[in-house]
Amino acid sequence: MNRIADLEAFVSVVDQGSLTAAARHLRRSLQSVSRSLAAVEHDVGVELVRRTTRQAHPTEAGLLLHERLRLAIADIAEAKSQAARGRVEPEGLLRVGAPGRAGSSLILPAIAEFLATHPKVEIDLHQHDFFSDPLDERLDVTIRVGRSPDSALTARHLADWRRVFVAAPAYLATHGRPRRPSDLARHQCIVRAARPGANVWPYTSAKGTVETIEVGGRFRSSATHSVIDAALLGLGIAIVPQWQAEPHLRTIALEGVLRRHEPPPIPVYAVWTATRVLPAKTRQFIDFLAQRLSKAR
């Protein structure tokens, strides 16, 4: 690939809107920036920027390449800056994506601890019950609970969260307690409506293998937090993470059922754009989360 200086010139031309402005920004000659841009286009094999007398407009291919290179160039600049000043302390804005309930209950306390020990870091937390794409939403890292990340992204496994079947005492008094997983088919089960295949529940068989059963119920929800809230209201049996159920199990607001047939644990990942070289702030935050979230079982 081209020298870093050539790539920096291409990114700057798109950012600044003209070769002249890019040359001024980079403190290079106009001829030097023009040669760098031509070198990048020759290497890629397509036109990346359409030049006019006073302006430069990126092509569709140019916009795609710019989006990826902009992040990489920023990482390189940060690495150079830290090396030059001999610093390892993370600093700057960190944009984090996280699921709603877990974000508030687990990620937010971890963020508070991280900020307390890293005074030069700022964090923007973006919370959704759906998966946040790091590239589309310009996130440095996002926390993903459940299915494994796309191959286009880089991921680090942070933890495995134990899951349990729970129900309110009032529900069990009215409908009875399931004794075996097959009993779930005749019970009211609270299903996450937003998830594909959410009505097919996994459980651990007597032989230790993972089996599934199709369930149903009169109440469904697309929001994670509503599942446990509905269970507390006696609307049925739910599958929830152990950390989420624990406070209610201690007060007997919920009771565990089918304890010998727990669902398999759910994996938790930190996910980021595959082309990114992690800055110190992101790398240290992920390390911190791995230590913190592994305790939430």
C-alpha positions in Angstrom: 0.0 0.0 0.0 1.1 3.7 -0.3 3.1 5.5 2.2 1.2 6.9 5.2 1.9 10.4 3.9 0.0 9.6 0.7 -3.0 8.2 2.6 -2.9 11.3 4.9 -3.0 13.5 1.8 -6.1 11.7 0.4 -8.0 11.9 3.7 -7.1 15.6 4.0 -8.3 16.4 0.5 -11.7 14.9 1.2 -11.9 16.6 4.7 -10.7 20.0 3.4 -12.7 20.0 0.1 -9.8 20.9 -2.1 -6.1 20.1 -2.8 -5.1 23.7 -2.0 -6.8 23.6 1.4 -5.3 20.1 2.1 -1.8 21.3 1.2 -2.2 24.2 3.6 -3.5 21.9 6.3 -0.7 19.4 5.9 1.9 22.2 5.4 3.0 20.6 2.1 3.2 21.9 -1.4 0.2 21.6 -3.7 2.3 19.5 -6.1 3.3 17.1 -3.3 -0.4 16.6 -2.3 -1.4 16.1 -5.9 1.3 13.4 -6.4 0.1 11.7 -3.2 -3.5 11.6 -4.3 -2.5 10.3 -7.7 -0.4 7.6 -6.1 -3.3 6.4 -3.9 -5.7 6.3 -6.9 -3.1 4.4 -9.0 -2.7 1.8 -6.2 -6.5 1.4 -5.7 -7.2 1.4 -9.4 -10.2 3.7 -9.4 -10.9 7.4 -9.3 -11.3 8.6 -5.7 -11.6 12.3 -6.1 -13.0 14.5 -8.9 -11.0 17.7 -9.2 -12.2 21.1 -10.4 -10.4 24.3 -10.4 -11.2 25.1 -6.8 -12.8 22.0 -5.3 -12.4 18.3 -4.9 -15.4 16.0 -4.6 -15.0 12.4 -3.5 -16.5 9.6 -5.7 -18.6 6.9 -4.1 -15.4 4.7 -3.9 -13.6 7.6 -2.4 -16.2 8.1 0.3 -16.0 4.4 1.3 -12.2 4.5 1.4 -12.2 7.8 3.3 -14.5 6.4 6.0 -12.1 3.6 6.8 -8.9 5.5 6.4 -10.0 8.5 8.5 -10.2 6.2 11.6 -6.9 4.5 10.9 -5.1 7.8 10.3 -6.5 9.2 13.5 -5.2 6.1 15.4 -1.7 6.5 13.8 -1.6 10.2 14.8 -2.6 9.3 18.4 0.1 6.6 18.5 2.7 9.0 17.2 1.7 11.6 19.7 1.8 9.3 22.7 5.1 7.8 21.6 6.7 11.3 21.2 5.6 12.4 24.6 6.2 9.1 26.3 2.7 8.9 27.7 0.6 5.8 28.3 -2.3 7.6 30.1 -5.5 7.3 28.0 -7.3 10.5 27.1 -10.0 11.9 24.8 -13.6 11.0 23.9 -14.7 7.4 24.0 -18.0 6.5 22.4 -19.5 3.3 23.8 -22.6 1.4 22.8 -24.4 -0.9 25.2 -27.8 -2.6 25.7 -30.4 -0.8 27.8 -30.8 -2.7 31.1 -27.2 -4.1 31.2 -25.9 -0.7 30.2 -27.6 1.0 33.2 -27.0 -1.8 35.7 -23.5 -3.0 34.8 -21.8 -0.8 32.2 -22.6 2.5 33.8 -21.1 1.6 37.2 -18.0 0.3 35.4 -17.8 3.6 33.4 -18.0 5.6 36.6 -15.1 3.6 38.0 -13.1 4.0 34.8 -13.6 7.8 34.7 -12.6 8.1 38.3 -9.2 6.6 37.6 -8.7 8.2 34.1 -9.4 11.9 34.5 -8.5 12.8 30.9 -11.1 10.5 29.3 -14.6 11.5 28.4 -17.3 8.9 27.6 -20.5 9.1 25.5 -22.8 6.1 26.2 -25.3 5.1 23.5 -27.9 2.6 24.8 -30.2 0.4 22.6 -32.0 -2.9 23.1 -30.8 -3.7 19.5 -27.2 -4.2 18.5 -25.3 -0.9 17.7 -23.1 -1.2 14.7 -19.8 0.5 15.6 -19.1 1.8 12.1 -22.6 3.1 11.3 -22.9 4.9 14.7 -19.2 5.9 14.8 -18.7 4.1 18.1 -15.3 3.2 19.4 -16.6 0.0 21.0 -20.0 -1.6 21.6 -21.0 -4.3 24.1 -22.9 -7.2 22.5 -24.9 -9.7 24.6 -25.8 -13.0 22.9 -25.0 -14.1 19.4 -21.4 -13.9 18.2 -20.3 -10.8 16.3 -20.2 -10.5 12.5 -17.0 -11.5 10.8 -16.6 -8.0 9.5 -16.0 -6.8 13.1 -13.3 -7.5 15.7 -14.5 -8.9 19.0 -13.2 -9.9 22.4 -15.0 -12.3 24.6 -15.6 -10.5 28.0 -17.8 -12.9 30.0 -20.4 -15.6 30.1 -23.5 -14.7 32.0 -25.4 -17.4 33.8 -29.2 -17.5 33.0 -32.1 -18.8 35.1 -35.8 -19.5 34.7 -37.8 -17.4 37.1 -41.4 -16.7 38.0 -43.3 -14.7 40.7 -44.7 -16.7 43.7 -48.2 -15.5 42.8 -47.9 -17.0 39.3 -46.6 -20.3 40.6 -49.4 -20.5 43.2 -52.0 -20.1 40.4 -50.4 -22.2 37.6 -48.2 -24.6 39.5 -44.4 -25.1 39.3 -42.9 -26.8 36.3 -41.1 -30.0 37.2 -39.4 -30.8 33.9 -38.6 -28.7 30.8 -41.5 -30.2 28.8 -43.9 -28.6 31.3 -42.9 -25.1 29.9 -45.1 -25.9 26.9 -48.3 -25.6 29.0 -47.1 -22.5 30.9 -47.3 -18.8 30.2 -43.8 -17.9 29.1 -42.6 -14.3 28.6 -40.9 -14.0 25.3 -38.6 -11.4 23.9 -40.6 -10.6 20.8 -37.8 -8.6 19.1 -35.4 -11.6 18.8 -35.7 -14.2 16.0 -36.6 -17.6 17.4 -37.3 -16.1 20.8 -40.1 -18.6 21.4 -37.7 -21.5 21.2 -36.1 -21.8 24.7 -32.8 -23.7 25.4 -32.3 -25.7 28.5 -29.8 -28.2 29.9 -31.0 -31.8 29.8 -30.5 -34.4 32.5 -27.6 -35.7 30.3 -26.0 -32.3 30.3 -26.7 -31.6 26.7 -28.5 -28.4 25.4 -32.0 -29.1 24.2 -34.8 -26.7 23.1 -38.5 -26.4 23.6 -41.1 -24.2 21.9 -43.0 -22.0 24.3 -45.7 -19.3 24.1 -47.7 -16.9 26.3 -50.1 -14.1 26.3 -47.5 -11.4 26.9 -44.5 -10.6 24.8 -42.1 -7.6 24.8 -39.4 -6.2 22.6 -37.7 -4.6 25.5 -35.3 -6.5 27.7 -36.2 -4.7 30.9 -39.9 -5.4 30.4 -39.3 -9.2 30.6 -38.2 -9.2 34.2 -40.8 -6.5 35.1 -43.5 -8.7 33.6 -42.3 -11.7 35.6 -42.4 -9.6 38.8 -46.0 -8.8 37.9 -46.9 -12.5 37.7 -47.4 -12.7 33.9 -45.4 -15.9 33.5 -42.0 -17.6 33.5 -39.0 -15.8 32.1 -35.4 -16.4 31.2 -33.2 -13.7 32.6 -29.5 -13.3 33.5 -28.6 -14.4 37.0 -27.2 -10.9 37.9 -30.5 -9.4 36.9 -32.6 -11.9 38.9 -30.5 -12.0 42.0 -31.9 -9.0 43.9 -35.5 -10.3 43.4 -34.5 -13.9 44.3 -33.1 -12.6 47.6 -36.4 -10.8 48.5 -38.4 -13.8 47.2 -40.2 -11.4 44.7 -39.1 -14.1 42.2 -38.4 -17.8 42.6 -36.1 -19.9 40.5 -37.6 -22.9 38.7 -36.1 -25.8 36.8 -32.8 -25.1 38.5 -31.3 -28.4 37.3 -32.1 -27.4 33.7 -30.8 -23.9 33.4 -30.4 -22.4 30.0 -26.8 -22.3 28.7 -24.9 -19.1 29.7 -25.0 -16.1 27.3 -21.7 -14.7 26.0 -20.8 -11.1 26.2 -18.5 -9.4 23.7 -16.7 -6.1 23.2 -17.0 -5.3 19.5 -15.2 -2.7 17.3 -14.5 -2.0 13.7 -12.1 -4.5 12.3 -9.8 -2.0 10.6 -9.2 0.0 13.8 -6.0 0.0 15.7 -7.2 0.4 19.3 -6.1 3.6 21.0 -5.0 3.4 24.6 -8.3 4.7 25.9 -10.3 2.0 24.1 -7.9 -0.9 24.9 -7.8 -0.1 28.6 -11.5 0.4 28.8 -12.1 -3.1 27.2 -9.6 -4.6 29.7 -11.4 -2.9 32.5 -14.8 -4.2 31.3 -13.5 -7.7 31.0 -12.4 -7.7 34.6 -15.7 -6.1 35.8 -18.2 -8.0 33.8 -16.7 -11.4 34.5 -17.9 -10.9 38.1 -21.5 -10.5 37.0 -22.6 -14.2 36.9 
